[in-house]
């Protein structure tokens, strides 16, 4: 017998319920903690780029 064979009591509605349960269980197990070091690095890097842009633009004369 094949594992892919559909059983008579295994109709479309029951298969959909099984898929929904599997998705729900999979979603509950995928809660990864936030990598705070990476988040802090991104925030500091963004602030550094913004500061560099502001510093670079402040010395330009307004009348060309």
C-alpha positions, 0 to 999 in steps of 0.5 A, spaced: 500 500 500 502 507 498 502 512 503 499 517 498 493 513 497 487 517 500 482 513 505 475 513 504 474 517 510 479 522 509 475 527 504 477 534 502 474 537 509 478 533 513 484 534 509 483 542 510 482 541 517 489 537 518 492 542 514 490 548 518 492 544 524 499 543 521 499 551 519 497 553 526 502 548 530 508 550 525 506 558 526 506 557 534 513 553 534 517 559 529 517 564 534 524 566 534 527 571 539 529 578 536 537 579 535 538 585 539 545 586 537 543 586 530 537 591 531 542 596 535 547 595 530 542 597 525 539 603 529 546 606 530 548 605 523 542 609 521 543 614 526 551 615 523 549 615 516 543 621 517 548 625 522 554 624 516 549 627 511 546 632 515 554 634 517 556 634 509 550 638 507 550 644 512 557 647 509 554 648 502 552 655 501 545 657 499 547 662 494 551 659 488 
